[in-house]
């Protein structure tokens, strides 16, 4: 009952605030998209309400009416190109019916990614958007992680989430949220908020580990190396990562250790690769076969599984219906080579914007908040690239919303630098005007000029200008 009441309160409050500012509408949409309240509520009439459609439609309408700032960057053009290429792939793929269903699921992520770059136009709004993203996506997994840590430390948790898929998707999503949560902890100025986020982060980490996902385990290792090598306090970060690793490894049971040991394991009898690793290589190879057969449009948006049986060179050795188990191979098979290039352009522009934002933010005040946000979002994208190499995670909304927030950070850093330059220029101009006014009002005291006394030479009359 209280689940339904909470959903009603949040939905009603979000709509009322959105009517005042469309920014709150996009926050409401992010909450609905990532938390999925329709899966959490019990009342049948409540679960039948199209909450995401209501939030997105209301936000888009109010944005068009009230907003006047519409940024256009290379990132936006790349997203638009990928959307168009996806539509062409869906129409001319091997199974248009399946492709259009996938495309309709993906399209809101692309549209709302642009809305985020429009409405999140201030630093305080960026922080609020990051908090909503982290909490709405991670509150339930973090709770499960903390409860499991207390009651059954290290026990496997294979619960799925409709917003990100199976346990592998849950692990990758939580790994992407971890660096963003750390950036919020570093920039928090409220004590209870900081400790709440730390506890939240512990729950996310344990939830990552209890998925028993090897891709997630590798992703956490890469994130740990990034924190050590690129952090400002390398020794302190090294000690912290080592302690966390030791504690986590000892908390997890032998079943987890055995599972992680198969990452580079070979069969000792015939020296063949472990089934999971071999199947992924086979699935990636099949994706290239699909793309080479249909290089311009691919087999259709999200149609890898539908077309797999026709392109499988192993004739069903790894199953009859399979996913690409790789984000980039999946994009290549679905949308062809143009789609892959556009997708890489989307990722590249977002990453380059964050690299540039980190460099420019270093010229701002020490410990810049935007620098920390840029670092957290950059690590989140790297986590996606690592974990998404083994998982078809390319169309989920969390990825596109993180990419959009990365563009927001880049825009805000440039705006702050321009504002700081204008402020310094105005300050210099005022100082120059004040100095000039002081010179005019108070001329400097000049020393008296001594006039020598004229004495006419003897026997010569004085000149006409001589005065005694």
C-alpha positions as CSV (number, residue, x, y, z in Angstrom):
1,X,0.0,0.0,0.0
2,X,2.7,2.5,0.9
3,X,4.4,1.7,-2.4
4,X,1.4,3.0,-4.3
5,X,1.1,6.0,-2.0
6,X,4.7,6.9,-2.5
7,X,4.4,6.6,-6.3
8,X,1.3,8.8,-6.4
9,X,3.0,11.5,-4.2
10,X,6.2,11.6,-6.4
11,X,4.3,11.6,-9.6
12,X,1.9,14.3,-8.5
13,X,4.6,16.5,-7.1
14,X,6.7,16.0,-10.2
15,X,3.9,17.1,-12.5
16,X,3.1,20.2,-10.3
17,X,6.8,21.3,-10.3
18,X,7.1,20.6,-14.0
19,X,4.3,23.0,-14.7
20,X,6.4,25.7,-13.1
21,X,9.7,24.7,-14.6
22,X,10.2,22.1,-17.4
23,X,13.5,21.2,-15.8
24,X,11.6,19.3,-13.1
25,X,9.8,17.5,-15.9
26,X,13.0,15.9,-17.2
27,X,13.8,14.9,-13.6
28,X,10.4,13.2,-13.3
29,X,11.1,11.4,-16.6
30,X,14.5,10.2,-15.4
31,X,12.9,8.9,-12.2
32,X,10.2,7.0,-14.1
33,X,12.6,5.7,-16.7
34,X,15.3,4.4,-14.3
35,X,13.2,3.5,-11.2
36,X,10.3,2.0,-13.1
37,X,7.6,2.7,-10.5
38,X,5.1,0.7,-12.5
39,X,7.1,-2.4,-11.6
40,X,7.3,-1.3,-7.9
41,X,3.6,-0.4,-7.3
42,X,0.9,-2.9,-6.6
43,X,-2.3,-1.3,-7.7
44,X,-3.3,-2.4,-11.2
45,X,-4.7,0.9,-12.2
46,X,-1.4,2.6,-11.2
47,X,0.8,0.3,-13.2
48,X,-1.3,0.9,-16.3
49,X,-0.6,4.7,-16.4
50,X,1.9,5.6,-19.1
51,X,4.0,7.6,-16.7
52,X,7.1,7.9,-19.0
53,X,4.9,9.2,-21.9
54,X,3.2,11.7,-19.7
55,X,6.5,13.0,-18.2
56,X,8.2,13.2,-21.6
57,X,5.3,14.8,-23.4
58,X,4.7,17.4,-20.7
59,X,8.4,18.3,-20.5
60,X,8.8,18.6,-24.3
61,X,5.7,20.8,-24.6
62,X,6.7,23.1,-21.7
63,X,10.3,23.3,-23.0
64,X,9.1,24.5,-26.5
65,X,6.8,27.1,-24.9
66,X,9.1,28.4,-22.1
67,X,12.7,27.8,-23.1
68,X,14.8,29.9,-25.4
69,X,18.2,28.2,-25.3
70,X,18.7,25.3,-27.7
71,X,22.4,24.2,-27.9
72,X,23.5,22.5,-31.0
73,X,26.9,20.7,-31.0
74,X,28.6,17.9,-32.9
75,X,27.2,15.5,-30.3
76,X,23.6,16.4,-31.2
77,X,24.2,16.0,-34.9
78,X,25.8,12.6,-34.3
79,X,22.8,11.5,-32.2
80,X,20.4,12.8,-34.9
81,X,22.4,10.9,-37.5
82,X,22.2,7.7,-35.5
83,X,18.5,8.1,-35.0
84,X,18.0,8.5,-38.7
85,X,20.2,5.6,-39.5
86,X,18.3,3.5,-37.0
87,X,15.0,4.3,-38.6
88,X,16.4,3.3,-42.0
89,X,17.8,0.1,-40.6
90,X,14.5,-0.7,-39.0
91,X,12.6,-0.1,-42.2
92,X,14.9,-2.1,-44.5
93,X,16.1,-4.8,-42.1
94,X,15.4,-8.5,-42.3
95,X,12.5,-8.2,-39.8
96,X,11.0,-4.7,-39.8
97,X,8.3,-5.6,-37.2
98,X,10.9,-6.6,-34.6
99,X,13.2,-3.7,-35.5
100,X,10.5,-1.1,-35.1
101,X,9.6,-2.4,-31.7
102,X,13.2,-2.0,-30.6
103,X,13.4,1.4,-32.3
104,X,10.3,2.7,-30.5
105,X,11.9,1.6,-27.2
106,X,15.2,3.3,-28.0
107,X,13.8,6.6,-29.4
108,X,12.8,8.2,-26.0
109,X,16.4,7.8,-24.8
110,X,17.7,9.8,-27.8
111,X,15.0,12.5,-27.5
112,X,15.4,12.9,-23.8
113,X,19.2,13.0,-24.1
114,X,18.7,16.3,-26.1
115,X,16.2,17.6,-23.7
116,X,18.7,17.1,-20.8
117,X,21.3,19.2,-22.6
118,X,18.7,21.9,-23.0
119,X,17.2,22.1,-19.6
120,X,20.2,21.2,-17.3
121,X,21.7,24.7,-17.8
122,X,23.2,25.4,-14.3
123,X,25.6,23.8,-12.0
124,X,23.0,23.3,-9.2
125,X,20.6,21.7,-11.8
126,X,23.4,19.4,-12.9
127,X,24.0,18.2,-9.4
128,X,20.3,17.6,-8.9
129,X,20.1,15.6,-12.2
130,X,23.0,13.5,-11.2
131,X,21.4,12.7,-7.8
132,X,18.1,11.8,-9.4
133,X,20.0,9.5,-11.9
134,X,22.0,7.8,-9.2
135,X,19.2,7.4,-6.7
136,X,16.4,6.4,-9.1
137,X,18.6,3.7,-10.7
138,X,20.5,2.6,-7.7
139,X,18.2,2.9,-4.7
140,X,16.8,-0.6,-4.9
141,X,20.1,-2.4,-5.9
142,X,21.9,-0.5,-3.1
143,X,19.3,-1.6,-0.6
144,X,19.7,-5.2,-1.7
145,X,23.4,-4.9,-1.5
146,X,23.4,-3.5,2.1
147,X,20.8,-6.1,3.2
148,X,22.8,-8.9,1.7
149,X,26.0,-7.6,3.2
150,X,24.4,-7.7,6.7
151,X,22.5,-10.9,6.4
152,X,24.3,-13.1,3.8
153,X,27.6,-11.5,2.9
154,X,28.7,-12.5,-0.6
155,X,25.5,-14.5,-1.5
156,X,24.7,-14.4,-5.2
157,X,21.9,-12.0,-6.2
158,X,20.6,-12.8,-9.7
159,X,17.6,-10.4,-9.6
160,X,16.9,-8.6,-12.9
161,X,15.9,-5.0,-13.5
162,X,13.6,-4.2,-16.4
163,X,15.5,-0.9,-17.0
164,X,18.9,-2.7,-17.6
165,X,18.2,-6.4,-18.0
166,X,19.7,-9.4,-16.3
167,X,22.3,-9.7,-13.5
168,X,25.1,-8.8,-16.0
169,X,23.3,-5.6,-16.9
170,X,22.6,-4.8,-13.3
171,X,26.3,-5.2,-12.5
172,X,27.4,-2.9,-15.3
173,X,24.8,-0.3,-14.5
174,X,25.9,-0.2,-10.8
175,X,29.5,0.0,-11.9
176,X,28.7,3.0,-14.0
177,X,26.9,4.7,-11.1
178,X,29.8,4.2,-8.7
179,X,32.2,6.9,-10.1
180,X,29.3,9.4,-10.4
181,X,28.4,8.7,-6.7
182,X,32.0,9.3,-5.7
183,X,32.0,12.6,-7.5
184,X,28.8,13.6,-5.5
185,X,30.5,12.5,-2.3
186,X,33.6,14.6,-3.1
187,X,31.5,17.7,-3.8
188,X,29.0,17.3,-1.0
189,X,28.9,20.1,1.6
190,X,26.2,18.6,3.8
191,X,27.5,16.1,6.4
192,X,24.4,13.8,6.4
193,X,24.3,13.8,2.6
194,X,27.9,12.8,2.4
195,X,27.5,9.9,4.8
196,X,24.3,8.8,3.1
197,X,26.1,8.7,-0.2
198,X,29.0,6.7,1.3
199,X,26.6,4.1,2.6
200,X,24.8,4.1,-0.8
201,X,28.2,3.6,-2.5
202,X,28.9,0.6,-0.3
203,X,25.6,-0.9,-1.2
204,X,26.3,-0.4,-4.9
205,X,29.7,-2.0,-4.7
206,X,28.4,-5.1,-2.9
207,X,25.5,-5.4,-5.4
208,X,28.0,-5.3,-8.2
209,X,30.0,-8.2,-6.7
210,X,26.9,-10.3,-5.9
211,X,25.9,-10.4,-9.5
212,X,28.9,-12.8,-10.0
213,X,29.4,-11.2,-13.4
214,X,32.9,-11.5,-14.7
215,X,32.4,-8.5,-17.0
216,X,31.4,-6.4,-14.0
217,X,34.5,-7.7,-12.1
218,X,36.8,-6.5,-14.9
219,X,35.0,-3.2,-15.0
220,X,35.5,-2.6,-11.3
221,X,39.2,-3.5,-11.7
222,X,39.6,-0.9,-14.5
223,X,37.8,1.7,-12.4
224,X,40.1,1.0,-9.5
225,X,43.2,1.5,-11.7
226,X,41.8,4.8,-13.0
227,X,41.2,6.1,-9.5
228,X,44.8,5.2,-8.6
229,X,46.6,6.4,-11.7
230,X,44.6,9.6,-12.5
231,X,43.6,10.7,-9.0
232,X,45.2,13.7,-7.4
233,X,46.2,11.8,-4.2
234,X,47.7,8.6,-5.7
235,X,49.1,7.2,-2.5
236,X,45.9,7.7,-0.5
237,X,43.8,6.3,-3.4
238,X,46.2,3.3,-3.7
239,X,45.8,2.5,0.0
240,X,42.1,2.9,-0.1
241,X,41.6,0.7,-3.2
242,X,43.9,-2.0,-1.8
243,X,41.9,-2.1,1.5
244,X,38.6,-2.2,-0.3
245,X,39.8,-5.0,-2.6
246,X,41.1,-7.1,0.3
247,X,37.9,-6.7,2.3
248,X,35.7,-7.4,-0.7
249,X,37.7,-10.5,-1.7
250,X,37.5,-11.9,1.8
251,X,33.8,-11.2,2.2
252,X,32.9,-13.1,-1.0
253,X,32.6,-16.9,-0.8
254,X,34.6,-19.5,-2.6
255,X,31.9,-19.8,-5.3
256,X,32.7,-16.2,-6.3
257,X,36.4,-16.9,-6.4
258,X,35.9,-19.9,-8.6
259,X,33.7,-18.0,-10.9
260,X,36.2,-15.1,-11.3
261,X,39.0,-17.6,-11.9
262,X,37.4,-18.8,-15.1
263,X,38.1,-15.4,-16.8
264,X,41.3,-16.7,-18.3
265,X,40.7,-20.4,-17.8
266,X,41.2,-23.0,-20.5
267,X,39.9,-26.6,-20.6
268,X,42.8,-28.8,-19.5
269,X,41.7,-31.8,-21.4
270,X,41.6,-30.4,-25.0
271,X,43.0,-26.9,-24.4
272,X,39.8,-25.3,-25.8
273,X,38.6,-22.0,-24.6
274,X,36.0,-21.8,-21.9
275,X,32.5,-21.9,-23.4
276,X,31.5,-18.4,-22.5
277,X,34.6,-16.7,-23.9
278,X,34.5,-18.9,-27.1
279,X,30.8,-18.1,-27.6
280,X,31.4,-14.3,-27.4
281,X,34.1,-14.5,-30.0
282,X,31.8,-16.5,-32.2
283,X,28.9,-14.0,-31.7
284,X,31.2,-11.1,-32.6
285,X,32.4,-12.9,-35.7
286,X,28.7,-13.5,-36.7
287,X,28.1,-9.7,-36.2
288,X,30.8,-8.9,-38.8
289,X,29.2,-11.5,-41.2
290,X,25.9,-9.7,-40.9
291,X,27.5,-6.3,-41.5
292,X,29.5,-7.5,-44.5
293,X,26.3,-8.9,-46.0
294,X,24.3,-5.7,-45.4
295,X,26.9,-3.0,-44.9
296,X,24.7,0.1,-45.3
297,X,21.7,-0.8,-43.2
298,X,22.6,-3.9,-41.2
299,X,20.1,-6.6,-40.4
300,X,17.8,-4.1,-38.7
301,X,17.7,-2.1,-35.5
302,X,17.8,-4.6,-32.6
303,X,17.3,-7.5,-35.0
304,X,20.6,-9.4,-34.3
305,X,18.7,-12.2,-32.4
306,X,16.1,-12.4,-35.1
307,X,18.7,-12.7,-37.9
308,X,21.2,-14.9,-35.9
309,X,20.0,-18.2,-37.1
310,X,20.4,-17.2,-40.8
311,X,23.9,-16.0,-40.4
312,X,25.3,-18.5,-37.7
313,X,28.3,-20.2,-39.3
314,X,28.3,-22.8,-36.5
315,X,24.8,-24.1,-37.4
316,X,23.5,-23.8,-33.9
317,X,26.5,-24.9,-31.9
318,X,26.0,-22.0,-29.5
319,X,22.2,-21.9,-29.6
320,X,19.6,-20.8,-32.1
321,X,18.7,-17.4,-30.7
322,X,21.5,-15.3,-29.3
323,X,22.4,-11.7,-28.6
324,X,25.6,-10.0,-29.8
325,X,27.0,-9.9,-26.3
326,X,28.9,-6.8,-27.2
327,X,27.7,-3.2,-27.6
328,X,29.8,-2.2,-30.6
329,X,29.4,-5.6,-32.5
330,X,25.7,-5.3,-31.8
331,X,25.5,-1.8,-33.3
332,X,27.5,-2.9,-36.3
333,X,25.2,-5.9,-37.0
334,X,22.0,-3.9,-36.4
335,X,22.8,-0.6,-38.3
336,X,25.7,-1.4,-40.5
337,X,29.0,0.4,-40.9
338,X,27.3,3.9,-41.1
339,X,25.5,3.2,-37.8
340,X,28.7,2.1,-36.1
341,X,30.6,5.2,-37.2
342,X,27.8,7.5,-36.0
343,X,27.7,5.6,-32.6
344,X,31.4,5.9,-32.2
345,X,31.1,9.6,-33.0
346,X,28.5,10.0,-30.3
347,X,30.8,8.3,-27.8
348,X,33.9,10.2,-29.0
349,X,32.3,13.6,-28.8
350,X,31.1,13.0,-25.3
351,X,34.5,11.7,-24.2
352,X,36.4,14.5,-25.8
353,X,34.1,17.0,-24.3
354,X,34.8,15.5,-20.8
355,X,38.6,15.5,-21.5
356,X,38.5,19.1,-22.5
357,X,36.2,20.0,-19.6
358,X,38.6,18.4,-17.1
359,X,41.5,20.4,-18.6
360,X,39.6,23.7,-18.7
361,X,38.1,23.2,-15.2
362,X,41.6,23.1,-13.8
363,X,41.8,26.8,-14.6
364,X,38.8,27.5,-12.4
365,X,38.9,27.7,-8.6
366,X,40.8,24.9,-6.8
367,X,38.7,21.7,-6.3
368,X,36.2,22.7,-9.0
369,X,32.9,21.0,-8.7
370,X,32.6,20.6,-12.5
371,X,36.0,18.9,-12.5
372,X,34.8,16.2,-10.2
373,X,31.6,15.8,-12.2
374,X,33.5,15.5,-15.4
375,X,35.8,12.9,-13.8
376,X,32.9,10.8,-12.5
377,X,31.0,10.9,-15.9
378,X,34.2,10.1,-17.8
379,X,34.9,7.0,-15.6
380,X,31.2,6.0,-16.1
381,X,31.6,6.0,-19.9
382,X,34.9,4.1,-19.6
383,X,33.0,1.5,-17.4
384,X,30.4,1.2,-20.2
385,X,33.1,0.7,-22.8
386,X,34.7,-2.0,-20.7
387,X,31.7,-3.9,-19.4
388,X,29.7,-3.2,-22.6
389,X,32.3,-5.0,-24.6
390,X,30.8,-8.2,-23.3
391,X,27.1,-7.2,-23.1
392,X,24.5,-5.7,-25.5
393,X,24.0,-2.6,-23.5
394,X,24.1,0.1,-26.2
395,X,20.5,1.2,-26.3
396,X,19.7,1.5,-22.6
397,X,18.6,4.9,-21.4
398,X,21.2,5.1,-18.6
399,X,24.0,5.2,-21.3
400,X,22.4,8.0,-23.3
401,X,21.5,10.0,-20.2
402,X,25.1,9.8,-19.0
403,X,26.3,10.9,-22.4
404,X,23.9,13.8,-22.3
405,X,25.0,14.9,-18.9
406,X,28.6,14.7,-20.1
407,X,27.8,17.3,-22.8
408,X,26.2,19.4,-20.1
409,X,29.4,19.4,-18.1
410,X,31.4,20.5,-21.1
411,X,28.9,23.3,-21.9
412,X,28.9,24.6,-18.3
413,X,32.7,24.6,-18.0
414,X,33.0,26.7,-21.1
415,X,30.3,29.1,-19.9
416,X,32.0,29.5,-16.6
417,X,35.3,30.2,-18.2
418,X,33.7,32.8,-20.5
419,X,31.9,34.4,-17.5
420,X,35.2,34.5,-15.6
421,X,37.0,36.1,-18.5
422,X,34.2,38.7,-18.8
423,X,34.4,39.3,-15.1
424,X,38.2,39.8,-15.2
425,X,37.9,42.1,-18.2
426,X,35.2,44.2,-16.5
427,X,37.3,44.4,-13.3
428,X,40.4,45.5,-15.3
429,X,38.3,48.1,-17.2
430,X,36.9,49.5,-13.9
431,X,40.3,49.7,-12.3
432,X,41.6,51.5,-15.4
433,X,38.7,54.0,-15.2
434,X,39.1,54.6,-11.5
435,X,42.8,55.2,-12.0
436,X,42.1,57.7,-14.8
437,X,39.5,59.5,-12.7
438,X,41.9,59.8,-9.8
439,X,44.6,61.3,-12.1
440,X,42.1,63.9,-13.4
441,X,40.6,64.9,-10.0
442,X,43.9,65.0,-8.1
443,X,46.8,66.1,-10.3
444,X,50.1,65.3,-8.9
445,X,52.1,68.1,-7.1
446,X,54.8,69.4,-9.3
447,X,58.0,70.8,-7.8
448,X,58.5,74.6,-8.0
449,X,60.6,75.8,-10.9
450,X,63.4,78.1,-9.9
451,X,63.7,81.3,-12.1
452,X,67.2,82.6,-12.1
453,X,67.7,86.3,-11.3
454,X,68.9,88.3,-14.2
455,X,71.9,90.6,-13.8
456,X,72.7,92.8,-16.7
457,X,76.3,92.8,-17.7
458,X,78.2,95.9,-16.9
459,X,78.3,98.4,-19.7
460,X,75.4,96.7,-21.6
461,X,71.8,97.9,-21.3
462,X,69.1,95.4,-20.2
463,X,66.8,93.8,-22.8
464,X,63.3,94.9,-23.4
465,X,61.8,92.1,-21.3
466,X,64.0,92.7,-18.2
467,X,62.3,93.7,-15.0
468,X,64.2,94.8,-11.9
